[in-house]
Amino acid sequence: MPPELLTLLKFGLLALLYVFVAHTVRSASADVYGTKRRKAPPAPRPAVAAPSDQARRSRKIPKEIVVHSPGAAPHVIALKGRGLLIGRGPGVDVHLEDVYASDEHAEILPDDGSWSVRDLGSTNGTYLNGAKVTRPTPLASGDQLRLGKTAVEVRR
């Protein structure tokens, strides 16, 4: 055989050997570390819709909240002129003994003669009547808030 053909066959065999080794390494690393797949973007979460101005005016304005912490007696807190900071950290207005609540979990704010709730970027979220709060949302008497495992009842 001519020496040029032998050299060409050597390089071809070497290329096949590199392809085999690369495939084996990729397969072994997929078994050990798992495959990396691109995740589809998460579905949008349902948000609490802000009621129209007319519906908002017809709702009853809350005067107090009742905090129902797990394993503790209910605690009534009056809603007065300034807002309330709710969480389990130091310096909050309403202290929660709930490991699922963030240090500064949510805030209840005065809103044009009524009250609104705003989530402060909590880990487990703030829920109003079962829907996640994603922006300041008006409150009415009878609404139910959930912060971690703590339930908060809004009353007149």
N, C-alpha and C positions, 0 to 999 in steps of 0.2 A: 504494500500500500504506500501511496505517496505520503511524505511527512506532513504536507499541508493538510491533508484530510485527517490524519491522526490528531494534529493540533486542533482542528475545528471540532472533532468529536470530543476531545478533552474539555474544551471550553463549554460545549453543549451539555456534557455530563455534569460539569461543575455548576452550571446555571440551574439544572434540574435539582441538584443536591441543595443549593441555596433555597429554591422554591419549597422543597420538601421540609427543610428545617424551619423556615418562616411559617409555614402552615402548621407544623407541629407545635411551635411555640405559641402561636395565636390560639390554637385549639386548647392547649393546656392552660393558658391564662384565662380563657373564657370559662373553663371548668372551675378554676380556683376563685376568680374574682367576679364571675357572672358577665353576661353580655351587657354592653351599654346600648340602650335603645333610646331613641329620642321620644320624650314624652309629649303627648298631645297637650296643648294649652288647656288649663283647667276651665271647666264650664263656669260661666258667670254665676255668682251667688245671688239668690233673691234678696232684694233690699226692701226695707220698709218704705212704702210709698208715702210721700207727704200728702195729706189730705188737702182738698181745695180750701180756699179761704172761707167759703160759706160753711162747709162741713166743720171746719175748725172752730168757727164762732159758735156753732150749735153744740159743741161738746162741752161737758162740764169741766171746769177748771179745778185741778187737784189742789188740796190744801195740806196733805200729809202723805208720807210713805210709811209702810210697815215692812220692816226687814225681818224675814224668816230665815235665819241662819240654821244650818243643820245642827241638831243637838242643842239648840239654845231657845230660850223663850223669845217670842216676837218682840220687836223693839219699834216703837212709834216715833217718828221724827217729823216735826212740822216743817213745811216748806215756807220759808220767809223770803225777804227781799233779795238775798244773795244766793248763789248757787251752792250745791253740795258736791264735794269730791268724795267718791266712794272707792274703797280699796282696802288692802290689808297692810299697807306701808305706814310709816310714821307721818304724821302731819295731815292725814285725811280727815274729813268731817264725819264720815260714817265708816267706822272700822269694821272690817269683815274678818271673822275667824274661819277662813275658807282657803285651803291650799290651792284651789283651782282659780282663785281670784288673783289678779295682778296687784302690784303695790298701788298703782293708780289706775284703776280699772275703768271707771266711767264717771261722768259728771252730769248732774241735773242742773240745768241753767234756766234763769228767768228768760221768757221769750214773749215780748210784747203783750204782757198781761197774763200770760199762761206759762207753761213750763215745757222744756225740751230735754231729751236725754242724748248724750253724745258718748260714744265709745272712745277711749283714749289709747287705742292701739293695743288692747289687751290680748294676751295669748289665746285665751279660750273664747273671746268674743262676748258681746252683750246682746241679749235677745229681748225684743219687745213683742209680746203676744206670739212668740214662737218664730218670729222672723229676725234675722241678724240685722243689727243696727250698723249701717255703714256711713251715716251722716247724721247731723243733728236732726232729731225726729220729735215732733210734738207729742206730749203726753196728755192723757185725759183720765178722769176718774174711772176706775175699773180696769185700767191697763195692768198687765203683769210683766215685770222685768225678770230676767234671769242673768245673774253674774256668777259664773262658775257653778257651784252647787247651791248658791244662795238665791232665794226667790224674794222679790221686792214687789209688794202690792201698792198701787197708787190709789189713794182714796180722797174723797171730798171732805 
